């Protein structure tokens, strides 16, 4: 019985981490597209103006992770917390790979 609960927690941690990572990657990609549009029309005078938005997105990611940790503490005990981190990496990596695939499709 204990191994079933451990397996379910592992799956939940991986899925939740992947969702958070993918969402963060999607936000980063949307911001990149918006900044490119601003740059293309000439309203972006300095690349330093991009940084405050980046800080806000990272802060939002950390707040979301803190809320998840407070609301579902069982996912952040023992080795399960590393599964959440792995899920974040996989989710963010997936959004990055999708962006690269879209770029190669549009270039061909």
MARLOVO-849022 format. One line per 5 residues: their letters; for each residue x, y, z of C-alpha. Coordinates in steps of 0.25 Angstrom, whole numbers, plus 5000, padded with zeros to 4 digits. Each point is the difference from the previous one (the first is absolute). Example, Ala and Ser with C-alpha at 12.3 -4.5 7.8 and 13.67 -1.06 7.14 Angstrom:
<nodes>
AS = 5049 4982 5031  5006 5014 4998
</nodes>
This chain:
<nodes>
XXXXX = 5000 5000 5000  5011 5010 5003  5007 4997 4987  4987 5004 4993  4999 5013 5007
XXXXX = 5015 5003 4997  4997 4997 4985  4988 5009 5000  5008 5011 5007  5011 4999 4990
XXXXX = 4991 5001 4988  4993 5012 5006  5013 5007 5003  5005 4997 4986  4987 5005 4994
XXXXX = 4999 5012 5008  5014 5004 4998  4999 4998 4985  4987 5009 5000  5007 5011 5008
XXXXX = 5013 4999 4991  4992 5000 4987  4992 5012 5005  5012 5008 5003  5006 4996 4987
XXXXX = 4987 5005 4993  5001 5013 5007  5014 5002 4997  4997 4997 4985  4989 5010 5000
XXXXX = 5008 5011 5006  5011 4997 4990  4990 5002 4988  4995 5012 5007  5014 5006 5001
XXXXX = 5003 4997 4986  4988 5007 4995  5003 5012 5008  5015 4999 4995  4995 4999 4986
XXXXX = 4991 5013 5000  5012 5007 5007  4994 5003 5013  5010 4992 5008  5011 5010 5002
XXXXX = 5009 4991 5009  5001 4985 5003  5000 5004 5015  4985 5003 4999  4998 4985 4998
XXXXX = 5006 4996 5014  4989 5005 5009  4990 4991 4993  5009 4989 5001  5001 5002 5015
XXXXX = 4985 5000 5002  4998 4987 4992  5011 4993 5009  4993 5006 5013  4987 4994 4995
XXXXX = 5006 4987 4998  5006 5000 5014  4987 5004 5006  4992 4989 4993  5011 4990 5005
XXXXX = 4998 5005 5014  4985 5000 4999  5001 4985 4995  5010 4997 5011  4990 5006 5011
XXXXX = 4988 4993 4994  5006 4987 4997  5011 4998 5010  5001 4985 4997  5006 5002 4987
XXXXX = 5012 5007 5006  5004 4990 5010  5012 4991 4998  5004 4996 4986  4986 5004 4994
XXXXX = 5005 5015 4999  5010 4996 4990  4989 4994 4992  4993 5013 5000  5013 5007 4995
XXXXX = 5002 4990 4989  4986 5002 4996  5003 5015 4999  5012 4998 4992  4992 4990 4990
XXXXX = 4989 5010 4999  5009 5012 4997  5008 4991 4991  4988 4996 4992  4995 5014 4998
XXXXX = 5014 5003 4995  5001 4988 4991  4986 5004 4994  5005 5014 4997  5013 4995 4993
XXXXX = 4991 4991 4992  4991 5011 4996  5013 5008 4996  5005 4989 4991  4986 4998 4993
XXX = 4999 5015 4997  5014 5001 4994  4998 4988 4991
</nodes>
